[in-house]
């Protein structure tokens, strides 16, 4: 697996952004809507075999970029998403 073969896919039906390595889902960050303008992110997970490769950051960064493009705000209940936003101030404007 190379980092370039892993892509982020928005699975709106399951209310989550997923990491795909070919056909396998290897991680996700899930959310649920809170009203019309906010998405509450409550859990992020990456398969143990893929840990330490920066993929959770790639996943959450891509998810937040998509949230911004859709004009929504984020409520970060998930500790990883909350910490990611703290470490990347360019996403702080997304917090509700």
C-alpha positions as CSV (number, residue, x, y, z in Angstrom):
1,X,0.0,0.0,0.0
2,X,1.3,3.4,-0.9
3,X,-0.3,6.6,0.5
4,X,-1.3,7.6,-3.0
5,X,-3.4,4.5,-3.4
6,X,-5.5,5.5,-0.4
7,X,-8.4,7.8,-1.2
8,X,-11.1,9.5,0.9
9,X,-14.7,8.9,-0.2
10,X,-17.8,10.6,1.3
11,X,-20.4,8.0,2.0
12,X,-23.4,10.2,2.7
13,X,-25.7,7.3,3.0
14,X,-23.8,6.0,6.1
15,X,-22.9,9.6,7.3
16,X,-19.2,9.1,7.2
17,X,-16.1,9.8,5.2
18,X,-14.1,6.7,4.4
19,X,-10.5,5.8,3.6
20,X,-10.4,3.3,0.7
21,X,-7.4,1.2,-0.2
22,X,-8.6,-0.3,-3.5
23,X,-11.9,-1.9,-2.6
24,X,-11.3,-2.1,1.1
25,X,-12.6,0.4,3.6
26,X,-9.6,0.9,6.0
27,X,-10.9,3.7,8.1
28,X,-13.7,6.3,8.6
29,X,-14.8,9.4,10.4
30,X,-18.5,9.5,11.2
31,X,-20.9,12.3,11.7
32,X,-24.5,13.1,12.1
33,X,-26.3,16.3,11.2
34,X,-27.4,18.8,13.8
35,X,-29.8,21.1,12.1
36,X,-29.2,22.3,8.6
37,X,-25.8,23.8,9.0
38,X,-23.8,21.7,11.5
39,X,-22.2,18.2,11.3
40,X,-21.3,16.6,14.6
41,X,-18.2,14.4,14.2
42,X,-18.3,11.7,16.9
43,X,-15.8,9.0,15.9
44,X,-12.7,8.4,13.8
45,X,-11.0,5.0,13.3
46,X,-8.3,3.6,11.1
47,X,-7.4,-0.1,10.8
48,X,-4.4,-1.0,13.0
49,X,-2.5,-2.3,10.0
50,X,-2.5,1.2,8.6
51,X,-1.6,3.2,11.7
52,X,1.4,5.5,11.9
53,X,1.1,6.5,8.2
54,X,-0.8,9.8,8.7
55,X,-3.9,8.4,7.2
56,X,-6.2,9.7,9.9
57,X,-5.0,13.2,9.3
58,X,-5.5,12.8,5.5
59,X,-9.1,11.5,6.3
60,X,-10.1,14.3,8.6
61,X,-8.4,17.0,6.6
62,X,-10.3,15.8,3.5
63,X,-13.6,15.6,5.4
64,X,-13.2,19.1,6.8
65,X,-12.3,20.5,3.3
66,X,-15.6,19.0,2.0
67,X,-17.6,20.4,5.0
68,X,-16.1,23.8,4.1
69,X,-17.0,23.4,0.4
70,X,-20.6,22.6,1.4
71,X,-20.9,25.7,3.6
72,X,-21.4,23.7,6.8
73,X,-19.9,24.0,10.4
74,X,-18.3,21.3,12.5
75,X,-19.0,20.2,16.1
76,X,-16.0,18.0,17.1
77,X,-17.1,15.5,19.8
78,X,-14.5,13.0,18.4
79,X,-11.2,13.6,20.3
80,X,-9.2,13.0,17.1
81,X,-11.1,15.6,15.1
82,X,-11.0,18.1,18.0
83,X,-7.2,17.7,18.3
84,X,-6.7,17.9,14.5
85,X,-8.6,21.3,14.4
86,X,-6.5,22.5,17.4
87,X,-3.2,21.6,15.5
88,X,-4.4,23.0,12.2
89,X,-5.7,26.6,12.8
90,X,-6.8,26.9,9.2
91,X,-9.9,24.8,10.2
92,X,-10.9,26.7,13.3
93,X,-13.4,28.8,11.3
94,X,-15.4,25.6,10.8
95,X,-16.2,25.1,14.4
96,X,-19.7,26.0,15.4
